[in-house]
Amino acid sequence: MQLIGVGKTFNGKSGPMEALREVDLSIPDGEFVTILGSSGASSPRC
């Protein structure tokens, strides 16, 4: 899998909050990857 130039902005109480900017990620076939955030940062999503 390959992601190129990914970004994510959330609307916060004091305006937009940029969580990701121009993120690139490459995961070779057969690899297993887990991405974790701070405890309580969000609910699990599939």
mmCIF entry with sequence, helices, sheets and N, C-alpha, C, O atoms, coordinates in Angstrom:
data_MODEL
# 
_entry.id   MODEL 
# 
_entity.id                         1 
_entity.type                       polymer 
_entity.pdbx_number_of_molecules   1 
# 
_entity_poly.entity_id                      1 
_entity_poly.type                           'polypeptide(L)' 
_entity_poly.nstd_linkage                   no 
_entity_poly.nstd_monomer                   no 
_entity_poly.pdbx_seq_one_letter_code       MQLIGVGKTFNGKSGPMEALREVDLSIPDGEFVTILGSSGASSPRC 
_entity_poly.pdbx_seq_one_letter_code_can   MQLIGVGKTFNGKSGPMEALREVDLSIPDGEFVTILGSSGASSPRC 
_entity_poly.pdbx_strand_id                 A 
# 
loop_
_entity_poly_seq.entity_id 
_entity_poly_seq.num 
_entity_poly_seq.mon_id 
_entity_poly_seq.hetero 
1 1  MET n 
1 2  GLN n 
1 3  LEU n 
1 4  ILE n 
1 5  GLY n 
1 6  VAL n 
1 7  GLY n 
1 8  LYS n 
1 9  THR n 
1 10 PHE n 
1 11 ASN n 
1 12 GLY n 
1 13 LYS n 
1 14 SER n 
1 15 GLY n 
1 16 PRO n 
1 17 MET n 
1 18 GLU n 
1 19 ALA n 
1 20 LEU n 
1 21 ARG n 
1 22 GLU n 
1 23 VAL n 
1 24 ASP n 
1 25 LEU n 
1 26 SER n 
1 27 ILE n 
1 28 PRO n 
1 29 ASP n 
1 30 GLY n 
1 31 GLU n 
1 32 PHE n 
1 33 VAL n 
1 34 THR n 
1 35 ILE n 
1 36 LEU n 
1 37 GLY n 
1 38 SER n 
1 39 SER n 
1 40 GLY n 
1 41 ALA n 
1 42 SER n 
1 43 SER n 
1 44 PRO n 
1 45 ARG n 
1 46 CYS n 
# 
_struct_asym.id          A 
_struct_asym.entity_id   1 
# 
_struct_sheet.id               AA1 
_struct_sheet.type             ? 
_struct_sheet.number_strands   2 
_struct_sheet.details          ? 
# 
_struct_sheet_order.sheet_id     AA1 
_struct_sheet_order.range_id_1   1 
_struct_sheet_order.range_id_2   2 
_struct_sheet_order.offset       ? 
_struct_sheet_order.sense        anti-parallel 
# 
loop_
_struct_sheet_range.sheet_id 
_struct_sheet_range.id 
_struct_sheet_range.beg_label_comp_id 
_struct_sheet_range.beg_label_asym_id 
_struct_sheet_range.beg_label_seq_id 
_struct_sheet_range.pdbx_beg_PDB_ins_code 
_struct_sheet_range.end_label_comp_id 
_struct_sheet_range.end_label_asym_id 
_struct_sheet_range.end_label_seq_id 
_struct_sheet_range.pdbx_end_PDB_ins_code 
_struct_sheet_range.beg_auth_comp_id 
_struct_sheet_range.beg_auth_asym_id 
_struct_sheet_range.beg_auth_seq_id 
_struct_sheet_range.end_auth_comp_id 
_struct_sheet_range.end_auth_asym_id 
_struct_sheet_range.end_auth_seq_id 
AA1 1 GLN A 2  ? GLY A 12 ? GLN A 2  GLY A 12 
AA1 2 GLY A 15 ? SER A 26 ? GLY A 15 SER A 26 
# 
loop_
_atom_site.group_PDB 
_atom_site.id 
_atom_site.type_symbol 
_atom_site.label_atom_id 
_atom_site.label_alt_id 
_atom_site.label_comp_id 
_atom_site.label_asym_id 
_atom_site.label_entity_id 
_atom_site.label_seq_id 
_atom_site.pdbx_PDB_ins_code 
_atom_site.Cartn_x 
_atom_site.Cartn_y 
_atom_site.Cartn_z 
_atom_site.occupancy 
_atom_site.B_iso_or_equiv 
_atom_site.pdbx_formal_charge 
_atom_site.auth_seq_id 
_atom_site.auth_comp_id 
_atom_site.auth_asym_id 
_atom_site.auth_atom_id 
_atom_site.pdbx_PDB_model_num 
ATOM 1   N N  . MET A 1 1  ? 0.851   -1.150 0.000  1.00 0.00 ? 1  MET A N  1 
ATOM 2   C CA . MET A 1 1  ? 0.000   0.000  0.000  1.00 0.00 ? 1  MET A CA 1 
ATOM 3   C C  . MET A 1 1  ? 0.909   1.227  0.000  1.00 0.00 ? 1  MET A C  1 
ATOM 4   O O  . MET A 1 1  ? 1.984   1.229  0.599  1.00 0.00 ? 1  MET A O  1 
ATOM 5   N N  . GLN A 1 2  ? 0.454   2.247  -0.673 1.00 0.00 ? 2  GLN A N  1 
ATOM 6   C CA . GLN A 1 2  ? 1.223   3.486  -0.702 1.00 0.00 ? 2  GLN A CA 1 
ATOM 7   C C  . GLN A 1 2  ? 0.275   4.674  -0.583 1.00 0.00 ? 2  GLN A C  1 
ATOM 8   O O  . GLN A 1 2  ? -0.715  4.768  -1.308 1.00 0.00 ? 2  GLN A O  1 
ATOM 9   N N  . LEU A 1 3  ? 0.590   5.576  0.341  1.00 0.00 ? 3  LEU A N  1 
ATOM 10  C CA . LEU A 1 3  ? -0.154  6.818  0.517  1.00 0.00 ? 3  LEU A CA 1 
ATOM 11  C C  . LEU A 1 3  ? 0.805   7.959  0.218  1.00 0.00 ? 3  LEU A C  1 
ATOM 12  O O  . LEU A 1 3  ? 1.949   7.951  0.672  1.00 0.00 ? 3  LEU A O  1 
ATOM 13  N N  . ILE A 1 4  ? 0.342   8.935  -0.541 1.00 0.00 ? 4  ILE A N  1 
ATOM 14  C CA . ILE A 1 4  ? 1.205   10.062 -0.900 1.00 0.00 ? 4  ILE A CA 1 
ATOM 15  C C  . ILE A 1 4  ? 0.445   11.365 -0.674 1.00 0.00 ? 4  ILE A C  1 
ATOM 16  O O  . ILE A 1 4  ? -0.664  11.548 -1.174 1.00 0.00 ? 4  ILE A O  1 
ATOM 17  N N  . GLY A 1 5  ? 1.062   12.267 0.089  1.00 0.00 ? 5  GLY A N  1 
ATOM 18  C CA . GLY A 1 5  ? 0.507   13.602 0.304  1.00 0.00 ? 5  GLY A CA 1 
ATOM 19  C C  . GLY A 1 5  ? -0.793  13.639 1.084  1.00 0.00 ? 5  GLY A C  1 
ATOM 20  O O  . GLY A 1 5  ? -1.648  14.483 0.815  1.00 0.00 ? 5  GLY A O  1 
ATOM 21  N N  . VAL A 1 6  ? -0.960  12.740 2.045  1.00 0.00 ? 6  VAL A N  1 
ATOM 22  C CA . VAL A 1 6  ? -2.198  12.665 2.823  1.00 0.00 ? 6  VAL A CA 1 
ATOM 23  C C  . VAL A 1 6  ? -2.260  13.809 3.833  1.00 0.00 ? 6  VAL A C  1 
ATOM 24  O O  . VAL A 1 6  ? -1.254  14.170 4.444  1.00 0.00 ? 6  VAL A O  1 
ATOM 25  N N  . GLY A 1 7  ? -3.440  14.364 3.997  1.00 0.00 ? 7  GLY A N  1 
ATOM 26  C CA . GLY A 1 7  ? -3.652  15.419 4.977  1.00 0.00 ? 7  GLY A CA 1 
ATOM 27  C C  . GLY A 1 7  ? -4.992  15.246 5.657  1.00 0.00 ? 7  GLY A C  1 
ATOM 28  O O  . GLY A 1 7  ? -5.907  14.638 5.102  1.00 0.00 ? 7  GLY A O  1 
ATOM 29  N N  . LYS A 1 8  ? -5.104  15.789 6.875  1.00 0.00 ? 8  LYS A N  1 
ATOM 30  C CA . LYS A 1 8  ? -6.373  15.750 7.607  1.00 0.00 ? 8  LYS A CA 1 
ATOM 31  C C  . LYS A 1 8  ? -6.460  16.967 8.511  1.00 0.00 ? 8  LYS A C  1 
ATOM 32  O O  . LYS A 1 8  ? -5.545  17.243 9.286  1.00 0.00 ? 8  LYS A O  1 
ATOM 33  N N  . THR A 1 9  ? -7.568  17.692 8.406  1.00 0.00 ? 9  THR A N  1 
ATOM 34  C CA . THR A 1 9  ? -7.817  18.860 9.238  1.00 0.00 ? 9  THR A CA 1 
ATOM 35  C C  . THR A 1 9  ? -9.153  18.675 9.942  1.00 0.00 ? 9  THR A C  1 
ATOM 36  O O  . THR A 1 9  ? -10.141 18.274 9.326  1.00 0.00 ? 9  THR A O  1 
ATOM 37  N N  . PHE A 1 10 ? -9.175  18.968 11.235 1.00 0.00 ? 10 PHE A N  1 
ATOM 38  C CA . PHE A 1 10 ? -10.392 18.889 12.037 1.00 0.00 ? 10 PHE A CA 1 
ATOM 39  C C  . PHE A 1 10 ? -10.858 20.298 12.377 1.00 0.00 ? 10 PHE A C  1 
ATOM 40  O O  . PHE A 1 10 ? -10.042 21.206 12.527 1.00 0.00 ? 10 PHE A O  1 
ATOM 41  N N  . ASN A 1 11 ? -12.164 20.479 12.500 1.00 0.00 ? 11 ASN A N  1 
ATOM 42  C CA . ASN A 1 11 ? -12.711 21.758 12.943 1.00 0.00 ? 11 ASN A CA 1 
ATOM 43  C C  . ASN A 1 11 ? -12.760 21.756 14.460 1.00 0.00 ? 11 ASN A C  1 
ATOM 44  O O  . ASN A 1 11 ? -13.553 21.035 15.066 1.00 0.00 ? 11 ASN A O  1 
ATOM 45  N N  . GLY A 1 12 ? -11.904 22.570 15.071 1.00 0.00 ? 12 GLY A N  1 
ATOM 46  C CA . GLY A 1 12 ? -11.855 22.661 16.521 1.00 0.00 ? 12 GLY A CA 1 
ATOM 47  C C  . GLY A 1 12 ? -12.616 23.877 17.021 1.00 0.00 ? 12 GLY A C  1 
ATOM 48  O O  . GLY A 1 12 ? -13.108 24.681 16.229 1.00 0.00 ? 12 GLY A O  1 
ATOM 49  N N  . LYS A 1 13 ? -12.710 24.010 18.335 1.00 0.00 ? 13 LYS A N  1 
ATOM 50  C CA . LYS A 1 13 ? -13.425 25.137 18.943 1.00 0.00 ? 13 LYS A CA 1 
ATOM 51  C C  . LYS A 1 13 ? -12.807 26.478 18.566 1.00 0.00 ? 13 LYS A C  1 
ATOM 52  O O  . LYS A 1 13 ? -13.521 27.467 18.398 1.00 0.00 ? 13 LYS A O  1 
ATOM 53  N N  . SER A 1 14 ? -11.495 26.516 18.432 1.00 0.00 ? 14 SER A N  1 
ATOM 54  C CA . SER A 1 14 ? -10.815 27.773 18.104 1.00 0.00 ? 14 SER A CA 1 
ATOM 55  C C  . SER A 1 14 ? -10.374 27.816 16.643 1.00 0.00 ? 14 SER A C  1 
ATOM 56  O O  . SER A 1 14 ? -9.460  28.562 16.294 1.00 0.00 ? 14 SER A O  1 
ATOM 57  N N  . GLY A 1 15 ? -11.020 27.018 15.785 1.00 0.00 ? 15 GLY A N  1 
ATOM 58  C CA . GLY A 1 15 ? -10.703 27.031 14.361 1.00 0.00 ? 15 GLY A CA 1 
ATOM 59  C C  . GLY A 1 15 ? -10.126 25.709 13.893 1.00 0.00 ? 15 GLY A C  1 
ATOM 60  O O  . GLY A 1 15 ? -10.073 24.749 14.662 1.00 0.00 ? 15 GLY A O  1 
ATOM 61  N N  . PRO A 1 16 ? -9.693  25.646 12.640 1.00 0.00 ? 16 PRO A N  1 
ATOM 62  C CA . PRO A 1 16 ? -9.162  24.401 12.077 1.00 0.00 ? 16 PRO A CA 1 
ATOM 63  C C  . PRO A 1 16 ? -7.891  23.933 12.790 1.00 0.00 ? 16 PRO A C  1 
ATOM 64  O O  . PRO A 1 16 ? -7.034  24.737 13.155 1.00 0.00 ? 16 PRO A O  1 
ATOM 65  N N  . MET A 1 17 ? -7.788  22.598 12.981 1.00 0.00 ? 17 MET A N  1 
ATOM 66  C CA . MET A 1 17 ? -6.602  22.008 13.585 1.00 0.00 ? 17 MET A CA 1 
ATOM 67  C C  . MET A 1 17 ? -6.055  20.976 12.600 1.00 0.00 ? 17 MET A C  1 
ATOM 68  O O  . MET A 1 17 ? -6.705  19.969 12.320 1.00 0.00 ? 17 MET A O  1 
ATOM 69  N N  . GLU A 1 18 ? -4.871  21.232 12.085 1.00 0.00 ? 18 GLU A N  1 
ATOM 70  C CA . GLU A 1 18 ? -4.255  20.348 11.097 1.00 0.00 ? 18 GLU A CA 1 
ATOM 71  C C  . GLU A 1 18 ? -3.561  19.193 11.814 1.00 0.00 ? 18 GLU A C  1 
ATOM 72  O O  . GLU A 1 18 ? -2.575  19.393 12.525 1.00 0.00 ? 18 GLU A O  1 
ATOM 73  N N  . ALA A 1 19 ? -4.085  17.982 11.620 1.00 0.00 ? 19 ALA A N  1 
ATOM 74  C CA . ALA A 1 19 ? -3.525  16.801 12.272 1.00 0.00 ? 19 ALA A CA 1 
ATOM 75  C C  . ALA A 1 19 ? -2.443  16.156 11.415 1.00 0.00 ? 19 ALA A C  1 
ATOM 76  O O  . ALA A 1 19 ? -1.453  15.651 11.946 1.00 0.00 ? 19 ALA A O  1 
ATOM 77  N N  . LEU A 1 20 ? -2.618  16.166 10.102 1.00 0.00 ? 20 LEU A N  1 
ATOM 78  C CA . LEU A 1 20 ? -1.641  15.600 9.167  1.00 0.00 ? 20 LEU A CA 1 
ATOM 79  C C  . LEU A 1 20 ? -1.428  16.566 8.017  1.00 0.00 ? 20 LEU A C  1 
ATOM 80  O O  . LEU A 1 20 ? -2.371  17.194 7.534  1.00 0.00 ? 20 LEU A O  1 
ATOM 81  N N  . ARG A 1 21 ? -0.171  16.682 7.578  1.00 0.00 ? 21 ARG A N  1 
ATOM 82  C CA . ARG A 1 21 ? 0.136   17.523 6.424  1.00 0.00 ? 21 ARG A CA 1 
ATOM 83  C C  . ARG A 1 21 ? 1.150   16.816 5.540  1.00 0.00 ? 21 ARG A C  1 
ATOM 84  O O  . ARG A 1 21 ? 2.265   16.520 5.971  1.00 0.00 ? 21 ARG A O  1 
ATOM 85  N N  . GLU A 1 22 ? 0.752   16.546 4.290  1.00 0.00 ? 22 GLU A N  1 
ATOM 86  C CA . GLU A 1 22 ? 1.656   15.973 3.284  1.00 0.00 ? 22 GLU A CA 1 
ATOM 87  C C  . GLU A 1 22 ? 2.391   14.720 3.786  1.00 0.00 ? 22 GLU A C  1 
ATOM 88  O O  . GLU A 1 22 ? 3.611   14.619 3.652  1.00 0.00 ? 22 GLU A O  1 
ATOM 89  N N  . VAL A 1 23 ? 1.651   13.778 4.358  1.00 0.00 ? 23 VAL A N  1 
ATOM 90  C CA . VAL A 1 23 ? 2.233   12.542 4.889  1.00 0.00 ? 23 VAL A CA 1 
ATOM 91  C C  . VAL A 1 23 ? 2.336   11.507 3.776  1.00 0.00 ? 23 VAL A C  1 
ATOM 92  O O  . VAL A 1 23 ? 1.374   11.268 3.047  1.00 0.00 ? 23 VAL A O  1 
ATOM 93  N N  . ASP A 1 24 ? 3.506   10.899 3.652  1.00 0.00 ? 24 ASP A N  1 
ATOM 94  C CA . ASP A 1 24 ? 3.739   9.797  2.720  1.00 0.00 ? 24 ASP A CA 1 
ATOM 95  C C  . ASP A 1 24 ? 4.000   8.527  3.532  1.00 0.00 ? 24 ASP A C  1 
ATOM 96  O O  . ASP A 1 24 ? 4.699   8.562  4.545  1.00 0.00 ? 24 ASP A O  1 
ATOM 97  N N  . LEU A 1 25 ? 3.432   7.408  3.080  1.00 0.00 ? 25 LEU A N  1 
ATOM 98  C CA . LEU A 1 25 ? 3.616   6.139  3.767  1.00 0.00 ? 25 LEU A CA 1 
ATOM 99  C C  . LEU A 1 25 ? 3.627   5.019  2.740  1.00 0.00 ? 25 LEU A C  1 
ATOM 100 O O  . LEU A 1 25 ? 2.762   4.953  1.866  1.00 0.00 ? 25 LEU A O  1 
ATOM 101 N N  . SER A 1 26 ? 4.608   4.146  2.852  1.00 0.00 ? 26 SER A N  1 
ATOM 102 C CA . SER A 1 26 ? 4.709   3.002  1.954  1.00 0.00 ? 26 SER A CA 1 
ATOM 103 C C  . SER A 1 26 ? 4.843   1.740  2.802  1.00 0.00 ? 26 SER A C  1 
ATOM 104 O O  . SER A 1 26 ? 5.737   1.642  3.643  1.00 0.00 ? 26 SER A O  1 
ATOM 105 N N  . ILE A 1 27 ? 3.949   0.775  2.577  1.00 0.00 ? 27 ILE A N  1 
ATOM 106 C CA . ILE A 1 27 ? 3.965   -0.484 3.317  1.00 0.00 ? 27 ILE A CA 1 
ATOM 107 C C  . ILE A 1 27 ? 4.122   -1.613 2.306  1.00 0.00 ? 27 ILE A C  1 
ATOM 108 O O  . ILE A 1 27 ? 3.239   -1.830 1.476  1.00 0.00 ? 27 ILE A O  1 
ATOM 109 N N  . PRO A 1 28 ? 5.232   -2.330 2.371  1.00 0.00 ? 28 PRO A N  1 
ATOM 110 C CA . PRO A 1 28 ? 5.462   -3.424 1.420  1.00 0.00 ? 28 PRO A CA 1 
ATOM 111 C C  . PRO A 1 28 ? 4.451   -4.559 1.582  1.00 0.00 ? 28 PRO A C  1 
ATOM 112 O O  . PRO A 1 28 ? 3.903   -4.762 2.665  1.00 0.00 ? 28 PRO A O  1 
ATOM 113 N N  . ASP A 1 29 ? 4.211   -5.292 0.502  1.00 0.00 ? 29 ASP A N  1 
ATOM 114 C CA . ASP A 1 29 ? 3.333   -6.460 0.537  1.00 0.00 ? 29 ASP A CA 1 
ATOM 115 C C  . ASP A 1 29 ? 3.787   -7.421 1.634  1.00 0.00 ? 29 ASP A C  1 
ATOM 116 O O  . ASP A 1 29 ? 4.982   -7.663 1.802  1.00 0.00 ? 29 ASP A O  1 
ATOM 117 N N  . GLY A 1 30 ? 2.827   -7.964 2.376  1.00 0.00 ? 30 GLY A N  1 
ATOM 118 C CA . GLY A 1 30 ? 3.132   -8.942 3.416  1.00 0.00 ? 30 GLY A CA 1 
ATOM 119 C C  . GLY A 1 30 ? 3.480   -8.337 4.761  1.00 0.00 ? 30 GLY A C  1 
ATOM 120 O O  . GLY A 1 30 ? 3.613   -9.069 5.742  1.00 0.00 ? 30 GLY A O  1 
ATOM 121 N N  . GLU A 1 31 ? 3.631   -7.010 4.838  1.00 0.00 ? 31 GLU A N  1 
ATOM 122 C CA . GLU A 1 31 ? 3.959   -6.357 6.110  1.00 0.00 ? 31 GLU A CA 1 
ATOM 123 C C  . GLU A 1 31 ? 2.683   -6.074 6.889  1.00 0.00 ? 31 GLU A C  1 
ATOM 124 O O  . GLU A 1 31 ? 1.627   -5.846 6.299  1.00 0.00 ? 31 GLU A O  1 
ATOM 125 N N  . PHE A 1 32 ? 2.783   -6.088 8.222  1.00 0.00 ? 32 PHE A N  1 
ATOM 126 C CA . PHE A 1 32 ? 1.680   -5.773 9.114  1.00 0.00 ? 32 PHE A CA 1 
ATOM 127 C C  . PHE A 1 32 ? 2.044   -4.512 9.866  1.00 0.00 ? 32 PHE A C  1 
ATOM 128 O O  . PHE A 1 32 ? 3.107   -4.444 10.483 1.00 0.00 ? 32 PHE A O  1 
ATOM 129 N N  . VAL A 1 33 ? 1.176   -3.506 9.824  1.00 0.00 ? 33 VAL A N  1 
ATOM 130 C CA . VAL A 1 33 ? 1.465   -2.216 10.451 1.00 0.00 ? 33 VAL A CA 1 
ATOM 131 C C  . VAL A 1 33 ? 0.306   -1.808 11.343 1.00 0.00 ? 33 VAL A C  1 
ATOM 132 O O  . VAL A 1 33 ? -0.856  -1.983 10.977 1.00 0.00 ? 33 VAL A O  1 
ATOM 133 N N  . THR A 1 34 ? 0.619   -1.264 12.515 1.00 0.00 ? 34 THR A N  1 
ATOM 134 C CA . THR A 1 34 ? -0.379  -0.711 13.429 1.00 0.00 ? 34 THR A CA 1 
ATOM 135 C C  . THR A 1 34 ? -0.006  0.726  13.718 1.00 0.00 ? 34 THR A C  1 
ATOM 136 O O  . THR A 1 34 ? 1.155   1.029  13.991 1.00 0.00 ? 34 THR A O  1 
ATOM 137 N N  . ILE A 1 35 ? -0.987  1.612  13.658 1.00 0.00 ? 35 ILE A N  1 
ATOM 138 C CA . ILE A 1 35 ? -0.765  3.016  13.985 1.00 0.00 ? 35 ILE A CA 1 
ATOM 139 C C  . ILE A 1 35 ? -1.588  3.336  15.220 1.00 0.00 ? 35 ILE A C  1 
ATOM 140 O O  . ILE A 1 35 ? -2.807  3.162  15.225 1.00 0.00 ? 35 ILE A O  1 
ATOM 141 N N  . LEU A 1 36 ? -0.919  3.803  16.269 1.00 0.00 ? 36 LEU A N  1 
ATOM 142 C CA . LEU A 1 36 ? -1.568  4.088  17.539 1.00 0.00 ? 36 LEU A CA 1 
ATOM 143 C C  . LEU A 1 36 ? -1.471  5.567  17.866 1.00 0.00 ? 36 LEU A C  1 
ATOM 144 O O  . LEU A 1 36 ? -0.492  6.226  17.517 1.00 0.00 ? 36 LEU A O  1 
ATOM 145 N N  . GLY A 1 37 ? -2.490  6.083  18.538 1.00 0.00 ? 37 GLY A N  1 
ATOM 146 C CA . GLY A 1 37 ? -2.474  7.460  19.007 1.00 0.00 ? 37 GLY A CA 1 
ATOM 147 C C  . GLY A 1 37 ? -2.540  7.472  20.526 1.00 0.00 ? 37 GLY A C  1 
ATOM 148 O O  . GLY A 1 37 ? -2.467  6.434  21.183 1.00 0.00 ? 37 GLY A O  1 
ATOM 149 N N  . SER A 1 38 ? -2.678  8.663  21.054 1.00 0.00 ? 38 SER A N  1 
ATOM 150 C CA . SER A 1 38 ? -2.802  8.824  22.502 1.00 0.00 ? 38 SER A CA 1 
ATOM 151 C C  . SER A 1 38 ? -4.057  8.123  23.011 1.00 0.00 ? 38 SER A C  1 
ATOM 152 O O  . SER A 1 38 ? -5.047  8.012  22.289 1.00 0.00 ? 38 SER A O  1 
ATOM 153 N N  . SER A 1 39 ? -4.014  7.660  24.236 1.00 0.00 ? 39 SER A N  1 
ATOM 154 C CA . SER A 1 39 ? -5.170  7.010  24.832 1.00 0.00 ? 39 SER A CA 1 
ATOM 155 C C  . SER A 1 39 ? -6.355  7.957  24.831 1.00 0.00 ? 39 SER A C  1 
ATOM 156 O O  . SER A 1 39 ? -6.251  9.088  25.305 1.00 0.00 ? 39 SER A O  1 
ATOM 157 N N  . GLY A 1 40 ? -7.477  7.502  24.302 1.00 0.00 ? 40 GLY A N  1 
ATOM 158 C CA . GLY A 1 40 ? -8.681  8.328  24.255 1.00 0.00 ? 40 GLY A CA 1 
ATOM 159 C C  . GLY A 1 40 ? -8.713  9.320  23.111 1.00 0.00 ? 40 GLY A C  1 
ATOM 160 O O  . GLY A 1 40 ? -9.645  10.117 23.012 1.00 0.00 ? 40 GLY A O  1 
ATOM 161 N N  . ALA A 1 41 ? -7.707  9.288  22.239 1.00 0.00 ? 41 ALA A N  1 
ATOM 162 C CA . ALA A 1 41 ? -7.638  10.245 21.139 1.00 0.00 ? 41 ALA A CA 1 
ATOM 163 C C  . ALA A 1 41 ? -8.761  10.039 20.139 1.00 0.00 ? 41 ALA A C  1 
ATOM 164 O O  . ALA A 1 41 ? -9.256  11.002 19.554 1.00 0.00 ? 41 ALA A O  1 
ATOM 165 N N  . SER A 1 42 ? -9.164  8.804  19.940 1.00 0.00 ? 42 SER A N  1 
ATOM 166 C CA . SER A 1 42 ? -10.271 8.507  19.027 1.00 0.00 ? 42 SER A CA 1 
ATOM 167 C C  . SER A 1 42 ? -10.743 7.082  19.265 1.00 0.00 ? 42 SER A C  1 
ATOM 168 O O  . SER A 1 42 ? -10.103 6.318  19.988 1.00 0.00 ? 42 SER A O  1 
ATOM 169 N N  . SER A 1 43 ? -11.850 6.734  18.661 1.00 0.00 ? 43 SER A N  1 
ATOM 170 C CA . SER A 1 43 ? -12.335 5.365  18.784 1.00 0.00 ? 43 SER A CA 1 
ATOM 171 C C  . SER A 1 43 ? -11.753 4.533  17.639 1.00 0.00 ? 43 SER A C  1 
ATOM 172 O O  . SER A 1 43 ? -11.387 5.087  16.603 1.00 0.00 ? 43 SER A O  1 
ATOM 173 N N  . PRO A 1 44 ? -11.665 3.217  17.813 1.00 0.00 ? 44 PRO A N  1 
ATOM 174 C CA . PRO A 1 44 ? -11.139 2.364  16.744 1.00 0.00 ? 44 PRO A CA 1 
ATOM 175 C C  . PRO A 1 44 ? -12.011 2.452  15.493 1.00 0.00 ? 44 PRO A C  1 
ATOM 176 O O  . PRO A 1 44 ? -13.238 2.503  15.580 1.00 0.00 ? 44 PRO A O  1 
ATOM 177 N N  . ARG A 1 45 ? -11.372 2.467  14.351 1.00 0.00 ? 45 ARG A N  1 
ATOM 178 C CA . ARG A 1 45 ? -12.090 2.516  13.085 1.00 0.00 ? 45 ARG A CA 1 
ATOM 179 C C  . ARG A 1 45 ? -11.496 1.491  12.130 1.00 0.00 ? 45 ARG A C  1 
ATOM 180 O O  . ARG A 1 45 ? -10.283 1.282  12.102 1.00 0.00 ? 45 ARG A O  1 
ATOM 181 N N  . CYS A 1 46 ? -12.355 0.861  11.354 1.00 0.00 ? 46 CYS A N  1 
ATOM 182 C CA . CYS A 1 46 ? -11.899 -0.114 10.376 1.00 0.00 ? 46 CYS A CA 1 
ATOM 183 C C  . CYS A 1 46 ? -12.200 0.375  8.981  1.00 0.00 ? 46 CYS A C  1 
ATOM 184 O O  . CYS A 1 46 ? -11.890 -0.311 8.006  1.00 0.00 ? 46 CYS A O  1 
# 
